[in-house]
Each structure stands twice: as structure tokens, then as C-alpha cells.
Amino acid sequence: MLAIAAACCGCSKKEENTPATIPRTPQPAWFADVTADSKLTFKHDPGPIDGEYFLPQINGCGAALFDFDNDGRLDIYLLQGGGPTSQSRNALFHQLPEGRFEDASRGSGLDINGFNTGAAVGDVNNDGWLDVLVTQYLGAKLFLNDQGNAFKDATEPAGLSNPYWGTSASFFDYDRDGWLDLLIVNYVAFEESRRCTIGAGRRDFCRPNVFQGTASRLHRNRGVDEQGTWLGYQDRTEEAGLNAFRGAGMGVVCADFSGDGWPDMFVANDRQQNCL
């Protein structure tokens, strides 16, 4: 090993015409902006700029790519954050055979307003059609796909409740029973009356570490009854021990990180240590 190290250390002279010094021929771009040609028109609304420095306004919104009508082409779902009284609503765009998109929002059931933050997609009732979960500031909504015709709000019948600042979510089968379970990642316990300043006492948005973190919520899919009726979800957060891990959750990835055949959870926290 010492001989190898000595040999390596001896190669310190920089050779001429190394790859770093050879002029590189400009290569064509890998991607092309086809937004205008695709007819995908969307403008994000963060809500009114009224000097209140409402923290959810600067966190932005998510999106989802999924085939909602099973025609083999990916459609696009884009979220709005204008609030429950806003005229701006989430938009669903259906991809046409030639690669262009048409606005399929009206009547889809997904055209909701609110402080929407993230979206997750999965077939929760195993009927062959992808369903949608939307995370929100102080909420979450589950929409069941009616065979590509429309989406029905099934939040209450599914037993889902998330009275926190939901950011991201992931469908995954944590107990390997063939039914997609759900992890909802939550941000901080935001206090709307809290005032934060910077510099010479100038008003500004608060940083996340000003507030207490909240725990991610784990929901187990209960499958169907003897008549084939989907039973919705059961909150398993406490049993899973997740209440002990509270943070400013922003993102999540579920996968078998340890290689033992069981899916694990990785939560990315804002300005804090992440959790695996």
C-alpha cells in the first residue's frame, strides 16, 4: 500500500492537453422548451400580497404527472396556493396523442382551491385507476378516480384527517399486504399571529425554526370488506412511533433502503436534520 501511495504521489506533474484544457465543442441542448407548442398554460397564484407575510405563500406548490384516463399518456396536475376564497383553482391537463395538452379541469373534481402544497398518486382501492391525494395547509384531500371520467372527494369516507400543515406525501405498502398505505409529511405548527422581523426591525417572513415541528402521519390501508367495499385508512402514527420525530418536513421518499425487503421512509426537513 505504501508503494502504491508513493507511486500515486509521484504523478503530480500536470500533463499538457489534458481533457480539462482541450477546447470543447458546444453540444446541442438535451432539452427543448415546448411549453408554448404544448398548449400548457398555467399561472401559479400564491394569494394576495397584503403585507401579512403569510408563511405558506412562499413555500410554493407541487405537481403530479400521471395517466388519469389509462390512455398510455402522462397527464399533468398543477396546484394553486391562493387560499380557500381564491378564484384560482388546481388545473388538470389531459395529454393528446400529438403531445399537446387540453385543460380538463372543469368538472374533473380536482379543480379545487385552497392552500394546496403537494400531490401524491396511487391506486388506493386496487380498481386499476390512479387516485390523487392533495396535501394542504391545515388539511389533506383524497380523490378517487371514477374510471377516468371524474374524481370524487373521498377524504371523509376514507377516514383521513390531517389538521396540520401537510407538505408532501407518499403512497407505499409498508406492511406488504397488497394495499397502498399513506405517509403524509407535515411542516411546522405555524402561528399566524406571530410577527417576525429582520435587520432594523423590518417585517419579514418567519423562519421555520421559530415554530415547533410536527410529526409525519402514517395511515394504513384497510383494504376491502367481504362485499368488496373499500374500507379506507386507519391512523397508525402512534403505533409506528412517529410522534417521537417532529420536524419541519418538506419532502419524502419511501423505498427499501436497508435491503431487507421492507419499505422504509426518508423525510427531508427544512433547516433541520433529516429523518430516515
For each residue, the residues with C-beta under 8 A, 3 or more apart:
1: 4 5
2: 5 6
3: 6 7
4: 1 7 8
5: 1 2 8 9
6: 2 3 9 10
7: 3 4 10 11
8: 4 5 11
9: 5 6 12
10: 6 7
11: 7 8
12: 9
13:
14: 18
15: 18
16: 21
17: 21 22
18: 14 15 21 22
19: 22
20:
21: 16 17 18
22: 17 18 19
23:
24: 27
25:
26:
27: 24
28:
29: 32
30:
31:
32: 29
33: 36
34: 37 38 99
35: 38 40
36: 33 39
37: 34 100
38: 34 35 99 100 101
39: 36 100 101 102
40: 35 76 93 101
41: 103
42: 78 91 93
43:
44: 60 61 78 80 81
45: 80 81 82 86 88
46: 49 57 58 60 81 82
47: 54 56 57 81 82 83 86 115
48: 82
49: 46 57
50:
51: 203
52:
53: 196 203 204 205 206
54: 47 57 192
55: 58 59 190 205 206
56: 47 59 81 115 117 137 165 190
57: 46 47 49 54 81
58: 46 55 205
59: 55 56 81 117 167 187
60: 44 46 81 117
61: 44 78 79 80 81 116 117 118
62: 79 116 117 118 119 135 168
63: 76 77 78 79 119
64: 76 77 119 120 121 132
65: 74 75 76 77
66: 74 75 77 121 130 132
67: 70 71 72 73 74 75 130
68: 75 77 92 94 129 130 132 145 148 151
69: 75 94 148
70: 67 128 129 148
71: 67 148
72: 67
73: 67 95 96 97
74: 65 66 67 95
75: 65 66 67 68 69 92 93 94 95 101 104
76: 40 63 64 65 92 93 95 101
77: 63 64 65 66 68 90 91 92 93 110 119 132
78: 42 44 61 63 90 91 93
79: 61 62 63 90 116 117 118 119 134
80: 44 45 61 86 88 89 90 91 113 114 116
81: 44 45 46 47 56 57 59 60 61 114 115 116 117
82: 45 46 47 48 86 87 88 113 115
83: 47 86 113 114 115
84: 113 114 115
85: 113
86: 45 47 80 82 83 89 113 114
87: 82 113
88: 45 80 82 113
89: 80 86 105 111 112 113
90: 77 78 79 80 105 110 111 112 113 116 134
91: 42 77 78 80 103 105 111
92: 68 75 76 77 103 104 105 108 110 111
93: 40 42 75 76 77 78 101 102 103 104 105
94: 68 69 75 101 102 103 104
95: 73 74 75 76 99 100 101
96: 73 99 100 101 102
97: 73
98:
99: 34 38 95 96
100: 37 38 39 95 96
101: 38 39 40 75 76 93 94 95 96
102: 39 93 94 96
103: 41 91 92 93 94 106
104: 75 92 93 94 108
105: 89 90 91 92 93 108 110 111
106: 103 111
107: 111 150
108: 92 104 105 111 150 151
109: 143 150 151 152 153
110: 77 90 92 105 132 134 143 151
111: 89 90 91 92 105 106 107 108
112: 89 90 116 134 141
113: 80 82 83 84 85 86 87 88 89 90 116
114: 80 81 83 84 86 136 137 139
115: 47 56 81 82 83 84 136 137 138
116: 61 62 79 80 81 90 112 113 119 134 135 136
117: 56 59 60 61 62 79 81 135 136 137 165 166 167 168
118: 61 62 79 134 135 166 167 168 169
119: 62 63 64 77 79 116 132 133 134 135 169
120: 64 132 133 135 168 169 170 171 182
121: 64 66 130 131 132 133 171
122: 130 131 133 171 180
123: 126 127 128 129 130 131 180
124: 131 142 144 158 171 179 180 182 221 230
125: 131 144 224 230
126: 123 178 179 224
127: 123 145
128: 70 123
129: 68 70 123 145 146 147 148
130: 66 67 68 121 122 123 145
131: 121 122 123 124 125 142 143 144 145 151
132: 64 66 68 77 110 119 120 121 142 143 145 151
133: 119 120 121 122 140 141 142 143 169 171 182 184
134: 79 90 110 112 116 118 119 140 141 143
135: 62 116 117 118 119 120 139 140 162 166 167 168 169 184 185
136: 114 115 116 117 139 140 141 166
137: 56 114 115 117 165 166 190
138: 115 163 164 165
139: 114 135 136 162 163 166
140: 133 134 135 136 155 160 161 162 166 169 184
141: 112 133 134 136 153 155
142: 124 131 132 133 153 154 155 158 160
143: 109 110 131 132 133 134 151 152 153 154
144: 124 125 131 151 152 154
145: 68 127 129 130 131 132 148 151
146: 129 149 150 151 152
147: 129
148: 68 69 70 71 129 145
149: 146
150: 107 108 109 146
151: 68 108 109 110 131 132 143 144 145 146
152: 109 143 144 146
153: 109 141 142 143 156
154: 142 143 144 157 158 232
155: 140 141 142 158 160
156: 153 159 160
157: 154 232
158: 124 142 154 155 230 232 233
159: 156 219 232 233 234 235
160: 140 142 155 156 182 219 232 233
161: 140 235
162: 135 139 140 166 184 186 217
163: 138 139
164: 138 186 187 189 214 217
165: 56 117 137 138 186 187 188 189 190 214
166: 117 118 135 136 137 139 140 162 169 184 185 186 187
167: 59 117 118 135 185 186 187 249 250 251
168: 62 117 118 120 135 184 185 249 250 251 252
169: 118 119 120 133 135 140 166 182 183 184 185 252
170: 120 182 183 185 252 253 254 265
171: 120 121 122 124 133 180 181 182
172: 180 181 183 254 263 265
173: 176 177 178 179 180 181 221 263
174: 181 183 218 220 254 262 263 265
175: 181 220
176: 173 261 262 263
177: 173 221 223
178: 126 173 223
179: 124 126 173 221 222 223
180: 122 123 124 171 172 173 221
181: 171 172 173 174 175 218 219 220 221 233
182: 120 124 133 160 169 170 171 218 219 221 233
183: 169 170 172 174 216 217 218 219 252 254 265
184: 133 135 140 162 166 168 169 216 217 219
185: 135 166 167 168 169 170 216 249 250 251 252 267
186: 162 164 165 166 167 214 215 216 217 249
187: 59 164 165 166 167 190 208 213 214 248 249 250 270
188: 165 208 211 212 213 214 248
189: 164 165 211 212 213 214
190: 55 56 137 165 187 194 206 211
191: 194 211
192: 54
193:
194: 190 191 206 210 211
195: 203
196: 53 203 204 205 206 207 210
197: 201 202 203 204
198: 202 204
199: 202
200:
201: 197
202: 197 198 199
203: 51 53 195 196 197
204: 53 196 197 198
205: 53 55 58 196
206: 53 55 190 194 196 210 211
207: 196 210 271
208: 187 188 211 248 270 271 272
209: 248 271 272
210: 194 196 206 207
211: 188 189 190 191 194 206 208 248
212: 188 189 246
213: 187 188 189 246 247 248 249 269 272
214: 164 165 186 187 188 189 246 247 249
215: 186 237 242 243 244 245 246
216: 183 184 185 186 237 242 245 249 252 265 267
217: 162 164 183 184 186 235 237 242
218: 174 181 182 183 235 236 237 240 242
219: 159 160 181 182 183 184 233 234 235 236
220: 174 175 181 233 234 235 236
221: 124 173 177 179 180 181 182 232 233
222: 179 231 232 233 234
223: 177 178 179 230 231
224: 125 126 227 228 229 230 231
225: 228 229 231
226:
227: 224
228: 224 225
229: 224 225
230: 124 125 158 223 224
231: 222 223 224 225
232: 154 157 158 159 160 221 222
233: 158 159 160 181 182 219 220 221 222
234: 159 219 220 222
235: 159 161 217 218 219 220 238
236: 218 219 220 239 240
237: 215 216 217 218 240 242 243
238: 235 241 242 243
239: 236
240: 218 236 237
241: 238 244 245
242: 215 216 217 218 237 238 245
243: 215 237 238 246
244: 215 241
245: 215 216 241 242 267 275
246: 212 213 214 215 243
247: 213 214 267 269 270 272 273 275
248: 187 188 208 209 211 213 269 270 271 272
249: 167 168 185 186 187 213 214 216 252 267 268 269 270
250: 167 168 185 187 268 269 270
251: 167 168 185 267 268
252: 168 169 170 183 185 216 249 265 266 267 268
253: 170 265 266
254: 170 172 174 183 263 264 265 266
255: 263 264 266
256: 259 260 261 262 263 264
257: 264 266 276
258: 262 264
259: 256
260: 256
261: 176 256
262: 174 176 256 258
263: 172 173 174 176 254 255 256
264: 254 255 256 257 258 276
265: 170 172 174 183 216 252 253 254 275 276
266: 252 253 254 255 257 274 275 276
267: 185 216 245 247 249 251 252 274 275 276
268: 249 250 251 252 274
269: 213 247 248 249 250 272 273 274 275
270: 187 208 247 248 249 250
271: 207 208 209 248
272: 208 209 213 247 248 269
273: 247 269
274: 266 267 268 269
275: 245 247 265 266 267 269
276: 257 264 265 266 267
